[in-house]
Each structure stands twice: as C-alpha cells, then as structure tokens.
Amino acid sequence: MSDAWAAVERLGRSPIASLFETEPDRLDHLTLDACGLHFDFSKTHLSAAHLDAFAVLAEAQDLAGARETLFTGGLANPTEGRAAEHTAERGEGAAGSVEQARQFHARTRTLIDVIEAEAFGPVRHILHVGIGGSALGPELLIDALGRDAGRYDTAIVSNVDGAALSQAVKGFDPDATLLIIASKTFTTSETMLNAASALQWMQENGVGDPYGKVIALTASPDRALEFGVDETRILPFSETVGGRYSLWSSIGFPAALALGWAAFEEMLEGAAAMDRHFRRAPIAENAPVLAAFVDRYYANIAGAETRAVFAYDERLRLLPSYLQQLEMESNGKSVRLDGSPAGRATAAITWGGVGTDAQHAVFQLLHQGSHLVPAEFLACIEPGHTLAPDHHDQLLGNCFAQGAALMAGRSSDDPHRCYPGDRPSSTILLDRLDPRTLGALLAFYEHRTFANAVLLGINPFDQFGVELGKEMAKAIDEAEPESFDPSTRALLERAFPLPEGMIE
C-alpha cells in the first residue's frame, strides 16, 4: 500500500479553475447520475492523474474484494469477529441473512397493522427512546419525510438530561402514547434510564398497564423480555447490524409507523439501488468511491482536518448530525486492521449546517479564513413546499453561487475585500426528496464511509473508543472517585453532595 500512497502523494496540485481548462472532459469524469441523485465532484483539486493514482490505490487495497466480503456476509468486522450485514436489510447480502431480515420486516409490518387496528387502544403519540444510531436515523427519516404525514405526534429522545424527556412528553396524553425502547444490547444506560422514567410518567398519570404500551427494538430480545416487554412486542434485528447502520432494521420502526409501511419499503428499495450501484459500477463511475477519493485527497494530501456539509433543504437539517456519527464513529481510528499505526489522518471532523442560515454564520471562514475546508452542498430540484417559486429559486441560486464563489474568489486592492478562491466543494443534487432518494442518499454515505476505510486499511465497524468514557461514568455512578485525577475529583466534590471524607 505504501507505494500506491506514495504515487498519490507525489502528484502536484493545480488550481481548480485551471483544471477545467486543461481537462476539457472534466465534467464527464467527475459528475455522474445514480439512483435519482446527481453528483458533481468537479470543483475539487482531483485531476485526471489523481483519479488514476487513487484507482491504483483502490486496487492495491483490494477494494473490490472488501466490497464482496461486505455484501456476501464475510468477516467485514474482524476485530469483533463478525459480518456487517446492514445491506442484507435491503435485500443485498448472504441469502440466509436476507431471508432473516425479510422475516423481521414482516414481523414489524404486522405489528404496525396491529397498532393501526387500535389493538393498543387509540394511539396518537409515539415516544421513542434510544441514543446514537438508535435515535439519529429514525429522527432524520421522520423529520425529513414526515412533516405532512399527519399520522402520529412523534418525539425522539436520546439525551439523558431529564429536560429532554420532560419537554418531549409535554402535550402527550399518556393513555394514547406508545413507548418505543430502542437499544441493540438493551443495556445502554442512557436509554434504559429514559425508558424507566417514561414508564414512571405513564404510571403516575393513570396508565394501568404501562408495559402493555411498550415496544422493544433490540438485537438482545432475551434482555427485553427480562425488562418486562411482552414477547409479541419485541422486534429483533441481527447482531451483525451495527447501531449507526441500523435504521434499515427494526430500529426504523418509528419511521415506518409514522410514515407508513409503503414509504419505509420505498426507502429500503432506494438504498438497495445504491447498494447495486456501489457493488457493480466500475471505479471511474462509482459515486461512493469517487467521493472517498475526494475525502482522502483532502485529509491525506491537502491536510484538511474537517469536512463541511451544508443541506440547502430544511428537510435535511439533521443530516450533518447523522453523518457525524456515521463518519467519525466509523473511521475515527488510529490503527489499521493489523493493529499497526494508521500512519496518516483517518476520518475528517464532520460539521455543517443548513443553507441559507449557514451563509450568515460560518461561510466567512470558508471564503476568507485560513483553514482549508472542503465543502459539500446538497439540494433538491423539486421544492418541498407550495409557496411562491421565488423561495426555491433563491435557495438553489444561493447553493450554486457558493460553490462558484469558493472556487473563483475575487482579487482586490483592499486586502480586507480579497477572496483567495481555489477553495473546493462538491454538490449532490436530488431530483426530489422522497423515501426512495433519501434511502439512496443515506446508503451512498454508508458506502462512502466504507470505501474510505478500505483505502486506509482500518475497520469502520467497531467503536471501542466510546467504551472508555462509559466505563468511567460507571465508576462515578458506583462512587469510586478515588480512581480519578485531582481535577475530576474536585469537580465531583463541587457538583455532588457526597458524604464527608469520600473525596480526598
């Protein structure tokens, strides 16, 4: 791999504008259409020579082989000794895993039919408690697609801060509320505390059988059973589906309930279409792979530490938060698969916002700041509202103008009014935002993350880095302050009314 990386690193960097002059077919090589999405990577510093060198790197890293391992249920997650089978939830994977996912989906749909038939009584409110992938995915889907669904009032609660749960249940009728508990292990401390408090809220407000209004989404059904959830109300999913890749499984239940099963199926089909594109399209025409080449160029060649994502569509406002977990938890690693140091930057720091709000907040830094920040813009050709066309015209105009301005810049005799330009951006343009295109978009980001990991030789499917903080939080809960540093002990002493003498 070192020779292939060295070949990439030896290549020079030409201004983006000059690449359009020296490469007249640049748009042919760096724009493509797939699954209702248009991808434009042409306003980046990737030259034709870079594309060739990265293709050699992909071959040296056996991207094709790693991709087949992923799609056939092989050992894609070697540090935890298991497959990574989120694509099987969409019908692309090992036959046995695809069939199991189909059965789990059928069980999910049956439970939705039961709820809609009012077997749980009249249900008007959905309270979903989870954290990380158990909350970010469903919340994104419902916020993006459910604004006009009008089926249920839905609240997603992830933060253990009691203010979050208290606010969520304001205006909810406990008798008409369905409580969904989402936890892969059914031991996640924040989720289980929120679940217990939600059950207490129901009981204190006169619900005779709170557990009769509970649905569990988990890969550990036995623990849900022990918690008190009836077996018929437990929706399992496979242990080989990681949390941040789990919205396609029963974790997507609140979205399927809020949006309707037909919409959820369309989302799965859109993701499956992107699966097929990633699996079968040649490297030069493969959207996730080209996006990974862009990522690796800026993180490893240009030294950019962050990547900014701006959604020029209010319905995609939660996408940057969703991508933060997907990208940074997956690829925020410092060692390769064999345990050796990664030797180069891995995941960039993902951040972003919503256009046009972000233009009046952070774009000053993008245009004139001292940091190199590759930006990514997302927009939809079809508006998500019925107001005057001026709204959408102005929105899209701003989106396209920002990318053009970042690249072109503007010189001036006044240094304060000088824009250096030559700043990179990519654009993803959706025909429209519907379940199918959103499914394809999210699957694109999953495969982009995977392709980045393969190029780096790291494992995107474990997340041991989140465990240490959990262990230390448990030590605080178990009153073991002596195990902490003097600063942390002092903070504990200030914050908690601990018995005298417990803190040295």
PyMOL commands that set and color helices and strands:
alter all, ss='L'
color gray80, all
select helices_A, chain A and resi 2-10+16-22+26-30+48-60+63-71+86-90+95-116+133-145+162-168+174-176+189-204+210-213+221-227+231-233+243-245+250-259+261-280+283-285+287-301+314-316+319-331+357-360+363-368+389-408+415-417+435-456+464-477+481-483+486-495
alter helices_A, ss='H'
color red, helices_A
select strands_A, chain A and resi 31-34+37-40+125-129+153-157+177-182+214-218+234-236+306-312+349-354+375-380+425-430
alter strands_A, ss='S'
color yellow, strands_A
deselect
rebuild
show_as cartoon
